Amino acid sequence: MQNIDKFIEAIHENKFIEAHEILEESWKKLKQTNKDEANIQKGLINGATAIALKLKGRNEGAVMVWNTFEKYRELINTTKSPLLKKYKQAENILDQKFEVYMV
């Protein structure tokens, strides 16, 4: 199972901190070879982190970190990647969780 699959499973199960940790290793490796894809993963990590912060009552931090997710979101639509479908799936789940926890 790839890290993105584990990330999707974790956010689906509301394990947002674990999701961050799962994708962070992959993101660090990608920074060296594919900046746009690394930034997609950085954005997804920030989306999960924002929700974790909100659940801890750190509303201001949650909004700030969610905005970082928003900053990188467009890369999902403009970057070619074999993981594009999975990135979109993760994005959709994060949006659903946003509606439940952040609004």
N, C-alpha and C positions, 0 to 999 in steps of 0.2 A: 504494500500500500504506500503510495506517495505521500509526502508531507501535506500537499494540498488536500488530499482526501481525508487525512487525519484532522486537518484544520477544519474542514467542512463538518465533519462528524462532531468535533468539539463544540463549534459554535451552535450547531443544531441542538446539542445537549446542554446549552447554556454554560459551557465550561470555557469562559472567555479568557481567563488568565492562561489556562493550559493551551488554548488555541494560539495565543501569542507565542508561547514558548516553542510550540511545534513548528511554526513557520519561520521563526527567527533564524534558525540554523540554515535553512534553505536560502533565506534572504541574504544572509551574510556572504554565502558562496556566490550568489548571483551578482552581487555588487561588483565583483571582479570581472565579470564577463558580459553581462547584459543589464545595463543601467535601467532601461525602461521596464523590463520584467521585474527587476529588483524593486523598483518603485511601486509596481502593482502590488507586490507582496508586502512592501512596507505599508502601503495604504490599507490593505486588508488587516494587517497586524494592528494598525491604529484604530480601525473600526472596532475590532474585538476589544482592544484596550479601553476605548471610550465607553463602551457598554459596561465593562468591568468597573470603571471609575464611577459611573452613574449608580451602579448597584451598591457601591460603597458610600454613596452620598456625596461624592466629590463632583458636584454638578458643573462647576465652572471648568474644572480640568477636563471633564467628559466632553463638554462642548468644544473646547480648544482642540482636543485630540481627534474628535469626529471631523472637525474642519480639515485636519491633515488628511484623513481618509478621503474627504471630498476633493481635495487638491489633486490626488493621484487617481481618482476614479476614472477620469477620461481615458487614461492609458489602457484601460481594459478594452475600450472600443477602438483604439488606434494601433495597438501593438500586436504584431503577429506572434502567436505562440501556440504550441500544441496543447497548452493548458488553458486556452482561452475559455472553453466551455466550463471548465471547473472554476475559473476566476469569476465568471458571470454567475455561476451557481452560488459561490461564496458571497458575492456582492448582493444577490437577491435575499439570501438568508440574513445578512447583516441589516439590510433595509427592513425586513420584517421584524427583526429584533429591535431595531431603532424605534419602530412604531409602538412596540410593546413597552419598552423600557425608557426611552429617551423623550417621548412626546409628553 
